[in-house]
C-alpha cells in the first residue's frame, strides 16, 4: 500500500448464520418479561381469555416483523432503523435529522430496555435470597415543568440493585469479543432458555386441569367496552413480551446471506416464541387458578413461575427454575445490549 493511498476501512465479519440469528432474536424476545407479566395479563383481561392477548400480540408482531424483514433484506447493514431512515429520506436531507432523532431517543429507551432485564433478574434472585428485596435507601424526587405539571420519580436502593448492575457489567465483558464467538455464546445461552421453557411447559401439561385452565367468567367473550379494554391492555403487555423480533436487523452487516437469513430469522422467531408463550400460559393456568393469579401480591408476582414450580414439585423445583429464569434474563440482556450497540 502506497503512503498516499487511503487506509483500508475495517469491515464487520458476516459470521452469524440462520441458527445464530434466530437464537439471538429469541433470547432477546424471551427475557424475564413473560415470567412476570402472566398475572398482569390475566388480571387485565379478567380471566383465561387473556390468551387472546398473546395471539393478537403475535399477529401484530408478525405484521410489523414483515416490514422489518423487507427493510433488513434490502439494506443489510449495521444500525437497523438508523440506516433505514437515513437511506429512505436521504443522507443529506431529512434522513440526517430522522436518523439522528432515532439515535437520540434510543439513548433513553435502550438503557431502559436493558435495565428492565437486569431488574427482572434481580427480582427473581429475591426468591433465592429474600434479603435482596430489603430497602437500603429511598428518595422521592419532584420536578415541576411548565405545561406538564409536577413530575415525580422514586429512587430505591436495595441489595438486588447491585445484582442488576453486576449483570450489566458481566454482559459488557462477554460482548467484548469477535462476532463469531458471540454467535456461539448466543447458542449456548439459548440452550438454557429452551430448557427453562420446556420444563415449565412439561410440568404444567403433566399436572394440567382443563377445568381450571378454561374456567371462563360469565360473559368472558361478550363484545363490551370492558372486553375490548381488557384485550387492549393484555395485547399491550403481550407486545412488550414479543419485543425484540427485529434485533437481527441491527446486526445486518454481520449476518451471512442477509437477503435470506434476516426474513427467515424474523418470521421463525416470532412463530416459535408465540407457540411457546401460548402453551406456557395455558400450562400455568392449568395449575394455578386465574383468580389467584390476578390477585397475587406484587412480591409474589415478581416470581410467579417459581411459585408455580414449587407447588408442583416442592421447594427444590422452585429454586431450580428460578436459577434457569435468571439465566434466561441474562441471555435477554446479552442479546439486547448486542443489538443496541
N, C-alpha and C positions, 0 to 999 in steps of 0.2 A: 504494500500500500504506500503510495507516494505521500510526502509530507503535506501536500496541499489538498489531498483528497479528503472529503468529509468522513468523520468517524462512522463506523457501522452502527446502525441503530439496533439496540437489543430487541430480540423477538421472544414472545412468550411461546412456550412449548405446547403443542397440541397433544397433550398426553392423557386426556380424560375420554374414555370411550362411553358407550351406551350404559354399561353397568355402573360405572363410576358416576356418570351424570345423573342417572335415575336415583341412585342411592343418596347422592348429595342433596337432590331435591327432597327425597322422602325424609331424611333425617332432619332437614330444615322444617318440613311440614309437621312431622310427628315430634314435637317438642314436649314440654311439660303441659302445654295448654289443654289437650283433650283429657288429661288425667285430673285436671282441676275444674274444667268447665262443665263436666257432665251434670252435676247437681244444679248448676246455674241454668243450663239449657232446659232441663226438666222443669225447673221452677218457672222459667219464663213462659214455656208452652203450657204448663198446668197439667202435665201428665205424660204418658208414654208416646203421645202423638208428637213429642219433641223429635222423634226420629225423622219426621218430615223435614225438620230444620236442617238435619245433616244431609238429606237428599237434595234439598233446594240449594244448600251451600255448595254441594259438589257440582250441580248444574251450572251455577254462577261461576265457579272456579274454572270449569271446562270451557265455558264461553269466553271468558277473559283469557284463559290459557291458550286458546287457539289464536288469539290476536298476538300474544307474546311469541308463540311458535312461528308465526309468519314473519314477524319482525326479526326474531333471532336467527332464522334461516337466511333471511335476506341480507342482514348486516351482522355477521358473526364476529364481532369484535368485543374487546373488553369494555365494560361500562354500562351495558344494558340501556336503560332509559336515557342516560346522558348522551350516548351515541345516537340513539334513535331520534331524539328531539333535535340534536344538532344537525343531523343529515336531512331530516324531513323539512325543517323550517329554514335551512340554510346556515352554514357555519359562519357566514359573515353578516347575517341579518338577525331575524328573530330567533334563530337557532341558538345563537350565543347567549341570549337572555334566558330562554327557556331551559337550556341545559344547565346554566348557572343556577337558576332558581331550583331546579331539581336537586342539585348537589347541596344547595343551601338548606332546603327543607330536610334533606337526608341527614344533615349534620345534627338535626334534632330527633328525627324518627328512628334512625338506625341505632343510636345508643339506647333508646327506649325499648326497641325490639330485643336487643342483646340483653339488656338488663332484666327484661321480663323472664327470659330463660334462666338467668343466673338466680333471680329471686325465687322462681318456682323450684329450682334445685334446692335452695336453702330451706324452703318451706317443707319439702319432703324430708330433708335431713332432720327437721324438727321432730319427725315421727321417731327417728332412731335416738336422737338426743334432745329430749324436751326442753332442756335448758337453753337451746338456741333461740327459742321464742321469747326469752326474757328481755325486757326493755332496759337498756343501759342508760339511754338519754333520749329525750324528745323535745322538739320545739316547734311551735306553730309560727309560720311567717305570714305576715299580712302585707299586701301591696295594693294601693289604690291607683287605678289607671283611668284617665279621663275617657268617658264614653263607655267604658267596660265595667266600671264599678270596682268593688273590692274583690281582690283575689286572695285566696288562702291556700297555703301549702304546709303540710305537716311533715317534718323530718324525724324519723325514728331510727335510732341506732341500737341494734341487737347483736348478740354473738353470731347469729346467722348472716348478718351483713358482711362479716369478714369471710364467710364461706362463699358468698356470692362474688366478692371481689377476687378471691383466690381462684375461683373458677374462670373468670375472665382472663386473669393473668396467665393461667396454665394454657388456655386456648391460644393466646397470642404466641406463647413459646412454641406450641406444637405446629402452628401455621408458618413458622419461620423456616421453611424448607422448600424443596422443589415440588412442583405441582404433581409429578408422578408419585412421589411419596405421599402427598396429601390425598391423592386418589385411593391409594392403598389403605391409608388411615380411615378414610370415609367408609370403605367397605367393611373394615374391622368394626367401626362404631355401629354400622348398620346391623351387624350380627347381633349385637346387644339389644338394639331397638327391636329387631324381629323376634328375638327370644322373649322380650317383655310382652309384646302384644299377643304373641301366640299363647303364652302361658295364661294371660288374663282371659283370652277368648276360650281356651280349652277348659279352664277352671269354671268359667261361667256356664258354658254349654253342658258340662257334665254334672252341674248342680242346678240345672235350669228348671224354672217353673213357668210354664206358659201363662197360667192364670195370674201369676204375679207380674210378669213382663207386659202383658196386654190388658192390664186392669184399667181400661179407659174410663175416665169420669163421665157422667151423663153429659151429652151434648158436646163431646170432645171434638167432633168434626163439623159442628154446626157453623156455617159461614157468618159468624157475628163479628162485631168490632173486636171483641176480646180474642177471638180465634186469630184474626189477621194480625193484631198487635203482638200476640204471643209468638206467632210464627215468624214475624219480622224480627223480634228480639232473639229468638232461637237461631234464625238464619244468620243474624249479625255475629253471634258468638261462634257459630259453626264456621263462618267465613274466616274469622280470626284463626281458627284451628287449621284451616286449609292453607292459610297464607304461607308463601314460600315456594309455590309451584313454579314461579318464574325465576328462581335462583340461578338456574343453569344459564340463563340469558346474560347474566352479569359476567359469566366466565366464557363468553363466546370465543375469545381468542385462544382458549386453552382446551377446546373441545375438538376431538377427532371427527372429521366428516360432518361439520356442524349443520349443513343443509338437511341431513337425515337424522342426525343424533338429537339435536335440540327439540324438534317437534315430537319425536318418539318419547324422549325422556319426560317431556311435559305431560303428554297425554297418559303415558303409563303410570307416572307417579300420582296423578290426580285420581285415576280409576282405582288403583290399588289402595291408596290411602282412604278413599271413600268407602270401599268394601270393609277395610279394617275398622274404621270409625263406626259404621252402622252395626256390624256384627259385635264389636266390643260393647257398644251401648246397650244392645239387646241383651248381651250376656250379663252385664251389670244389673239391668232392670229385672232380670230373671232371678236374681239373688237378693238384692236389696229393694224393698218396696219403694215405688216412686215417691210416695208421700213422705217417707223417711228421708229420701234423698233431698227433696225440695225443702225439707225442714231442718236440714243439717246445720249445725253451728258453723260459724266461719272457720274455727280452728279445725274441726273435723273435715270440712270441705277442702282444706288445703291438701289432704292426703286421703281422699275418699277411696282410692284403689287399694291403699294399704289396709284400710278397714274392711274392704270387700274381701281381700285375700285372707285376712285374719279370721273373718267369720267362717270361711270355708275350711281352711286347713289349720288355723291356730296362729300363735304369735310368731313362730319361725317364718311362716309364709309372708306375713305382713312385713317383717323386716327384710326378707329376701327380695320381695317385689319392690320395696322402697329403694333398695340399692340399684335395682335394674332401672327404675324410673329416673333415678339420679343420673345413671349412665345415659339414658335417653335424652334428658335435659341437656347434659353436657354435649352430646352429639349434635343437638339442635343449635346450641351456641357456636359450636365449631363451624357448622355449615353457614350459619348466619354471618359470622364475622368474616369468613372467607368470601362470601358473595358481596358483602358491603365494601370490603377492601378493594 
